[in-house]
Amino acid sequence: MSDATGTLDEALERLHTTGPERNGWLSNHAPMAVEALVRHGQAPVVHRWLDHYADKLEEPPPPSRPVTADDWREALGDPARITDWTRYFGRELDAHPWREVLAAWWPRLLPGIAGGATHPVIRTGHAVRTLLASEGQESAPRRAELAHALGYWAARHQALPALTPLAGAPTAAAALDAVPPVPEQAGGIRARLDQLTAFPRWGEAPDPDTAKARLAELVTAATHRYATHGHGEPIMLVHAATAPNAVLRTLPALPRELWAPSLAAAWAAAAAVTAAYTPGEAAPVPSTSLTAQEVFERAAAHGDDHTIKFTDTALDVADPLALAAAVRSIELNPPLL
């Protein structure tokens, strides 16, 4: 991603004075949204967008004690250690190339992909995309953004319950359709994820290239499904698509032997969100005559952070139903601007 304006680095520096959450656990989506805005030609609106988003930002929590190479397991999954973790990854990224740090920590963090309602892995995917686009000329704010993303993930790391495998599904779309809804469709996502018991088998990959292809299939299926099922919970169901897409964006930066386990974790994340918020009935399949650029311009003008991020994923899928799903998210979610 080329950003001759310097807007993304300015925005990230502005945001790195804030924490990754507010009100105890709600995610700060601004770093992800501004990256998507800049990527799709909306750099001129970024600082105004941040001004509108400012009341959703809080200072980072105070540090407790440094995370070290010897005691990191003790700190894993402790949200009170968010700042400790961010500083740890900042030190690691100062001492080692960012790809090495990512490769070392990805398999450690992957089992906790659902932690923080999948926001940490999504933030990581956005951070990696910017680093890949500027590889060899990475700026300090972009490396720091990876430290913030990985630190957030480590602090919110949370494994899903043990799950029973159900009958296999032939496609990602069929697998998502076969995910059993949680019994109590009420309360926050943490209470809903605690009710998970079983997922359909899908996504076994005999080699890295197959894993990548199936991950792309999953992103497409989850994006398409939002078009007809997004009304079940318009904000939360975007993560069924944006979380696996964050993993897909990260694959080029990872050793190939990590691609198959990445697919498995992405499937678990998408299935978990689907189970937590599946509506009773599907809506009619929508359509749109808008171009991809027009759809993103509408999302930017709408301003909702989840809508911007979901539209960014829909543009990656880039087919008519994905664009219609993005328009549906604009219709369903409350605007920021």
N, C-alpha and C positions, 0 to 999 in steps of 0.2 A: 504494500500500500504506500503510495507516494503522497506525502502531505507537505507540499511546498510552503504552506502557510504556517506550519509549526503549531497549529491549533491543538492537535492531539496531545503533544508533549506539554503544552501549556495547561490543558484541561487535566491531564494526569497529575501534574505537579500541584495543581489546585486541590485535587481530590485526595492526594496522599497526606494531607493534613487532617483528613477525616477517617473515621472508622468504617469497617465493612458492614456494620449493622446499626440499627436504631431500635429503640423501644425494647431492647433486650434480645431480639432475634430476627427482626425484619431486615431484609438484605438491602444494602446500598447498591442500587443498580447503575448508578451514574457512570462508573468506569466502562462498563459494558456498552451502555447506550451511546456514549460519546464516541467510542471506537467505531460502532456501526454507523453513526451519523457521518463521521469523517470519511469512512470507507466509501460511502455511497454519495459523496459530493455535497454533503450538508454542513461542511465546516463553518460557513458563515453564521449558522444558527446555534452553534455549540455553546458559546458562553451565555447567550440569552437563555438557552434551555437550562443550563446549570443555575442561572439566577432563579428560575422558576422552581427548580428542584431543591434549592438550598435548605428549605425548611424540613427536608427529609434527611439531612446530614447531621451527624453527631461527631464529636471528638472521639478519637480512638480511646479504648480503655487503657488505664495505666498499666505499665509493665509490672510483672511479678518477680520473676527470676529468669535468667537466661536459659533457653533451651540449648542443650549440648549434644554432641554425637553419642555420649554415653547414656543420657537419660531421656532421649526424645520419646521413647515409648510411654513413659510416665505422663508426658504432656499431651500425647495424642488424644484428640477428642475432648479436650478441656477448653471450652469457650472462654474461660477466664484468662487463658494464656494467649489470646489472639495477638496481642502486641509482641509478646515474647517470641511467638512463631514468626511473625513478620520480620522481626529483627534477625532471627536466626537465618531465614532465607536471604535476607539482605547481605549478611556476611558470607553465606555460601556463594551467592552470585557475584560478589566482589572477588572471591578467591578462585572461582572455577567458571568455565564457559557455561552459558545457560543451558545448552543441550545436555551437558553432563549432569547438572543438578536435576533437570527434569527427568532424565532417564533413571537416575538413582531413586527419586522419590515417587515417580508415577506408580510403580507396583505397590508401594507402601500405602499410598493414598487411595488407590482404585477401589479397594473393598468398602471404603466409606463414601462412595460416590453420591449416595442419597442424602448425606449430611447437609444441613443448611438448606433443605428443599432443593438440592442440586445446584444452588447458586455458586458455590465455590468452584465446581468443575466448569461451569459455564464461564465464569470470570477467567479461569485459567485458559480456556479455549480462545477467548478474545485476546488475552495477553500473548499467547503463543502465535496467533495469526499476525499480530503486529511485528513480532520479532522475526518471524519467517520472512515477512515482506521487506524487512530492513536488514536482513542478515549481513554481517560484516560491518554495518554502520549503525548498530543498535545504540539508541540514546539511553542516557541514565534513567529518564522517567519510564521508558518501556521496560528496562530490566527491573526497575523498582516495582512496576505493576505486576510482573510475574511473582516477585517476592510477596506482595500483598495478596495475590490470588492463592498461591500455595500456602501461605500462612493461614489464611481464612479456612482453606480446605483442611489443613492439619488440625486446626482448633475445633472445627465442626465435624470432624470425621465421625461417622456413625454407620455401622454395618446394618444391613437389613436383617430381619428375623430369618431363621432357617426355613427354607422353602421346599415343599414337595414338588417334584417335577410331574406335570400333567402330560397328556397326550401331545405329541408333536404337531406343529402347524407347518404347512408347506411354504408359506410366505410371511413376511413381516406383517403385512396388513391382516392376514388371517390370525396371526399370533396375537396381535393387539385386540382383535375382536373377541378372542377366546380368553382373555385375561379376566378372571373372576373379580367382580367388584367387592370391595371390603364390605362387611356386613353393616357397619354403622357409617353411613355417608354424612357425617357431621363432625364438627370440631376442626382443629388445625391439622396440618399434614403429619405432624409427629404422632398424634393419636391414631390417625388413619394408617400410617405405615406399620404401627405396632400390630395391626390386625391382619397383615399379610400372612398367608399360609402356603400358597401354591401358585406357580406360573406355568404356562405351557412351555414345552421344550421348543426352542427355536434358536437358530444362529450358530450351530456348530460349524466350525471352519477348519478345514484340513490344512490350510496354508495361509500366509499373511495376505496375499492378494484377494483370496476369497473372503477373508475377514473384512477387508476394506470395502469390497463390493456389497457385502451383506449389511455393513454399517450404513452405507449410503442408501440401501434399500429401506432400512429402518427409519432413517431421517425422513425419507420421502413419504413412507407410510404414515408416520406420526404427524407430519405436516398436513397431509391430505385428510387425515382423520379429524383434525381440528375443524375443518370446514363443516363437518356434519355433527361433531360431538363437542365442539368448544363451548357451547352453551352450558355444559355440565358444570364448569367453573372456568370462566373465560381467562382469568389470570393464571391460575395454577396449571391448567392443561397445556399452556404454551411450553412448559418445561419437558413434556413428553417428547417434544421435537428439538428444543434448543439444547437440552443436556446431551443427547447422543450426537448432535451436530458439533458440540464443543469437543467431544472425543474425536470425531472424524477430522476436524480441523487440526487436531494435535498429532495425528498419526505421522505426518511427514517428518516431525521432529523427533520421533521415537525409534528405537531399535525395532526391527521388524518382528522380533520374537515377542514383543509386547502387543502386537496388533490383535491377535486372537483373544487374549484376556481382556483387552480394551473393548472388543465387541461384546463379550459376555457381560461386562459391567454396564455398558451402555444399554443393553437390552434390559437388564435388571432395573435400571433407573427409569427407562421409558415405561416398562410394565408397571412399576410401582406407582408412578404418577397416574397412569391410566386406571389402575385399580382403585386408587383413592378418590377419583373424581368422575367416574363414568356416569353419564346421564342415563335415565331410564329409556329414552327414545332418541333416535337419530333425527336430525333435521334434514330437510331436502338438500340435495347437492347444489351449492351455489355456483355462479359463474361471474366472470367480469370481462369487460373489454379493455380494461386499463393495461398499459404497458408496465413492465417492471419498474421503470423509472417513475412513472406516475404513481404507482402503488407506494413506493418508498417515500415519495414527496408527501403523499397523504399521511403516511405514518409519522413522518417528521413533524408535519403541521399538527397532527393530533397530539403528539408529545408523550403519550404514555410509554414508560420505559419498557414494559413487557411487550407492548405492541411493536415498538421499534426493533427489539431483539428478535421477536418472532418473524417480523417482516424480513429482517436480514437473513434469517434461515430460509424463509420461503423463496427469497431471491437466489439462494444457493441451489435449491431444488429446481426453480426456474421453469416450471411447466404451468399450464393454465389453471389447474386445480390448486396448485400451491399459491398462485397469486390470488385466486378467489378466497383461499383460506386466510391470507393476509388481510384482505379487505374485510372478511368476517371478523377478524380480531379488532380491526379499527371500529367496526360497528358495535362490538360487544363490550369493549373495555372503556372505562371512563377516561376522558381526555385530561392531559396535564395542562395544556396550553389553551 
